[in-house]
């Protein structure tokens, strides 16, 4: 493995690809800033988490095999999502309990898969991004990123090191926003109540910008903020860290 300039494969994620390409470009910029050679494998697909969470193990395994084959050749796989990152690093090996070949491959990929901000801080030692952002921000901890991958201090440390940023913590930052992948489809009334409570906590901070590391959470919270007429900008944390907020409007806003 190259120690000076590792080859990093970026797993873009479906939601970034379809709804927020600027997050992918921001991730590339941050990884290059951290001294990495970045590759976006063209054969990547969905990580399979929706199928996995719905009990469709056959489809989840088919998707996982495609991801494993596309990403295994690289030094690291990096994902701008705790949810997809957790699926690859925590759940892929168990999918192949009856397949020794792919079980071994899944374990090797799991060992070198990291969420973006965690990779930048914990693996590459980034302590201060080069960008500046002027505003009061609050940060939402996504469930998978926090509970599966232990991501909490890392984004806050980078934001605290950025000139112009004031971080204002919200109450219950660790509480689910109600998205939960298929949860919001199966239990819409509960999900709506959860995101309404989350939005109250966001508004109470007085922050002008809401940040998080998962597009599912961000789309959910941006939609509720918009419905309630609250003027809070919503962005993926990578966009702010990379200084690419001018490249796309806030999530949920018209170009």
N, C-alpha and C positions, 0 to 999 in steps of 0.2 A: 504493500500500500504506500502510495506517495505521501510523505509526511509534510512536504513543503507546499504542494499545490494539489490537494486531493481532488479527484474527479467525483463530483456530486451530481446525482440524478435527481431532478426535481419532479416530485409527484404533484401535478397541478391541482387535482381534485375536480370533480364534476361541477360543483357550484362555482368555483373560480373560473373554470373554462367557460361556462354558460352565462354567468351573471357578472363576473368581476375580473376580467383578464388583468386589470391593473395590479391585482394582488400577486399574480404570477410574475409580472415584470418587476414588481417591487422585491419579490423574493430573490429573483436573479440578481438584481442590483446589490442586495445585501450580502448574498453569498459571494459575489465577486469582490465586494468590498472586504470580505473576510478572507480573501486569498484563495478562493476555490475556483476550479474550472467547472462550469455548470453545463450539464447536458439535460435536455428534455426528451426522454425516450419517446419516439413516435408511436410505439406499440402499446402505450399505457391505456388502461381502461378504468372504469369505476373500480374502487377497491373491493366492492362487494358487500359493504356494510348494510345497505338496505335489505338485500336478500338474506344476509346472515341474521339480522335482527327479526326478520319475518319468518324465520325457520326454514328458508329455502336453502339448505346446505349444498345441494347439487349446483345451483347457479352460483352460490358464493365460492365454491371450490373452482369452478370454471374461470371465474373472474380472477380469483387469487392466483391461479396458475399463470395467467397472462401477465399479471403484475410481477410475479416472481421472476419469470423468464426475462422480462424487460429490464428489471432493476438489479438483479443479482450481480451482473458484471462490474458494477461501479463500487467505488470506495465507500460511499454513503448514499442512502436515500433520504431525502429531506422533504417534509410535507408542511405546507402552511395551514395546518389544521390538526388540532389535537384529536379530533374524532377519527379521521382517516389514518392519522399516524398511529393511534391506539389500535385500530383494526389490524394494521399490518404488523405492528410490533408485539401485540399481545394475543391476537386471536388467530392469526394465520397458522402457527404451528399446530394448534389443536384441531384445525380443520382436516389435517392430513394424518391423523392417528393411525389410519389403516393403509397409509401409502408411505413406506420408508424413504423412497427417493425424494418426494416432495416435502415430506416432513423435515428432512435434513436441509433442503433448500430454504424452506420457510424459516427455519431456525437461524440460518445464516443471514437471511435478509432481515429478520426481526432484530438481530443483534446490531445491525448498522443502520437502522431506520430511526430518524429523529424528527420531532416537530421543529419547525423553523427557528423560533426564538430560542428554544432550548439548545439547538445545535450551535447557534451563533455564540451563545454565552458559555455553555457548559463544555462544548467540544472545541470551538475555535477561539474562545477567550475574549470575545468582543465585550468591551466595557462601556463604550460610548460611540454611538453612531455619528456620522459626519453631518447629518441633516439638522435643520432647525424647524421647530413648529411652535407658533405663537398661539397659545390657547390654554384653557382649563379643561383637562381631560379626566374622564373617569373610566375605570377598567372593569369589564365583566369577565369572571372566570368561567370558562366553559367546563361542563361536567367531565368530559373525557380528558381534556388537557390537564385539569386539576387532579382528578381522582385516579386516572390511569397512568398519567405521565409525570405528575408532580410539578406541573408548571404553574407557578404563582409569583415567586420572587423575580424570575428572569425578566419578564416584560416590564415590570415596575422599575427594576434597576436600570434598564436601558432608557426608559422614559425619563427617569429622574436625572439622567446624565445629559439629556438633550436641552440645549438652550431654548428658552421661551416657553417650556412646558411647565404647567402647574398641575400636579396630580391630586385630584380630590376623590378620596375613596367613597364609594356608596355603601349604604347599609346592605348587608346580606349579599355582598358581591359574589359569594360562593354558591348562592342559591340558583337552581336551574331557571332559565328564562321561559321554559315551557315548550321549547321546540322539540328537542329529544328525537330528531329523525322521524320515525314513524309514529312516535307518541302523539304528536300534534294532530295526526290524521285519525288515530284510533280514539283519542280522548280530547276532542276539540274544546269542549266546555272547560275542562280542567286546564288545558293549555292556555286558553284565553285568560283565565283568572291569574295564572302564573305570570304571564307576560305583562298583564296590567299591573300586578304588584311590582314587578321588576321596573317598569317604566316610572312608577311613583318614586322608587328609590333613586333612579337616575335623575329625575327632575329635581329631587330634593338636594342634590349636590350643587346645583347651580352651574354645572359644567356645560360648556358649549359643544363638547365633542365626546362621543361614546366610542370606546375602542374595545376590541376583543380579538381573539385569534381564530375563530371559526365562523365561516360564512353562514352556516345555518342559523346560528344564534343571532348574527348581525342582521340577516334578512328579517328574522322574526321580530326583533326589537325595533328595527327601523320601520317596519310596517305599523307596529302599534304606536310608536311615537308620531308617525305621520297621521294616523287616524285621530289621535288626540290633539293634534295641532301644536305639538311641542317642538320648538325650534332647536333641536339638538342634532348636530351633524353626526353621522355614523360612518365609521371607517374601520377597516381591518388594520390592526396595529402595524403590519408590515408597510402599509402605505405611508404612515407617519414616520416610521423609523428610516425609510428609504428616501424621504423627502419627495414623494411622488403624489402629493395631494393635489397638485395642479394638473395632473394628467387625467383625472376623472372626477366628476362631481361626487358628493357624499352619497352613500348607498341610499336608494329610494328617491333621490332627487333627479330631476330632468337634466339632460346635458345642457 
